[in-house]
């Protein structure tokens, strides 16, 4: 079973290493994007709350 996960061919090992590195980069980029989106949502919620209070809706 391990033979399927870690090939003995150096070229396959290199390809797997590159794939893993690119997947890690993509994962990090997605996490950063999600974090930035969450910050933007929080900013917009704050603006909305202020607008609601300023207009006397609550």
Secondary structure, DSSP 8 states (H G I E B T S, - for coil): -HHHHS-S-HHHHHHHHHHHHHHHHHHHHHHHHHHHHHHHHHHHHHHHHHHHHHTT--
